[in-house]
């Protein structure tokens, strides 16, 4: 509970004390002892995107559109790289899964 202070007010020449509330801390409670830095917050956000991207393959029907698009982009980048030819079959299957889900979802 926020700490209260008393304020004096003058009413018809009489001084009275009324409790006032101080402003409580704004925003979400920090995880741990102190607030996250901007770079830590960004890293956590990116980690969440990476996890969502991985879920896009295991559960494509539950994945968000950005997660599906990120996974498709990763697969196509790998397919464009001739040095990663040993991974092409896997990424071709990933791309096919994502495209199949997008076709189903958007009736393409």
C-alpha positions in Angstrom: 0.0 0.0 0.0 1.4 3.4 -0.8 2.6 5.6 2.0 0.3 8.4 3.0 1.2 11.9 4.0 -0.9 14.5 5.7 -1.7 17.8 4.1 -2.9 20.9 6.0 -5.8 22.7 4.5 -7.4 25.9 5.8 -11.2 25.9 6.0 -12.9 29.1 7.3 -9.8 30.0 9.2 -9.4 26.6 10.8 -6.5 24.3 10.0 -7.3 20.6 9.4 -5.2 17.7 8.5 -6.2 15.4 5.6 -4.4 12.3 4.4 -3.1 12.4 0.9 -1.7 9.5 -1.1 1.7 9.7 -2.7 2.1 8.5 -6.3 2.8 4.8 -6.5 5.4 3.4 -8.8 4.2 3.3 -12.4 4.5 0.5 -14.9 5.0 -3.2 -14.6 6.9 -4.7 -11.7 10.5 -5.6 -12.6 11.6 -9.2 -13.1 14.2 -9.6 -10.4 15.5 -6.7 -8.3 15.7 -4.0 -10.9 14.2 -3.0 -14.3 15.6 -4.6 -17.4 17.9 -2.5 -19.6 16.8 -1.7 -23.2 19.2 -4.2 -24.6 18.0 -6.9 -22.2 14.4 -6.2 -23.0 15.2 -6.4 -26.8 17.1 -9.7 -26.3 14.2 -11.2 -24.4 11.8 -10.1 -27.1 14.0 -11.6 -29.8 14.2 -14.9 -27.8 10.4 -15.0 -27.8 10.3 -14.5 -31.5 12.8 -17.3 -32.0 10.7 -19.7 -29.9 7.5 -18.7 -31.8 9.4 -19.3 -35.0 10.3 -22.8 -33.9 6.7 -23.5 -32.8 5.7 -22.5 -36.4 7.0 -25.8 -37.6 5.8 -28.1 -34.8 2.3 -26.5 -34.7 1.8 -24.4 -37.8 -1.9 -24.0 -37.3 -1.3 -22.3 -34.0 1.6 -20.1 -35.2 1.2 -16.4 -35.8 1.6 -15.0 -39.3 4.8 -13.2 -38.5 6.3 -16.4 -37.0 5.3 -18.3 -40.1 6.8 -15.7 -42.4 10.1 -15.6 -40.3 10.4 -19.4 -40.6 9.7 -19.3 -44.3 12.3 -16.6 -44.8 14.9 -18.6 -42.8 14.2 -21.6 -45.0 14.5 -19.6 -48.2 17.8 -18.0 -47.2 19.2 -21.4 -46.5 18.0 -22.7 -49.8 19.7 -19.8 -51.6 23.0 -20.6 -50.0 24.9 -23.3 -52.0 27.3 -23.8 -49.1 24.4 -25.2 -47.0 23.3 -27.7 -49.6 23.3 -30.6 -47.1 20.4 -28.8 -45.3 18.4 -28.1 -48.4 16.0 -31.1 -48.0 15.1 -30.1 -44.5 14.5 -26.5 -45.3 12.6 -27.4 -48.5 10.3 -29.4 -46.2 10.0 -26.5 -43.8 9.1 -24.1 -46.6 6.5 -26.5 -47.9 4.9 -26.9 -44.5 4.7 -23.1 -44.0 3.4 -22.5 -47.6 0.8 -25.2 -47.1 -0.4 -23.6 -43.8 -0.5 -20.1 -45.5 -2.5 -21.5 -48.4 -5.0 -23.2 -46.0 -5.3 -20.1 -43.7 -5.8 -17.5 -46.4 -7.5 -19.8 -49.0 -4.8 -19.1 -51.6 
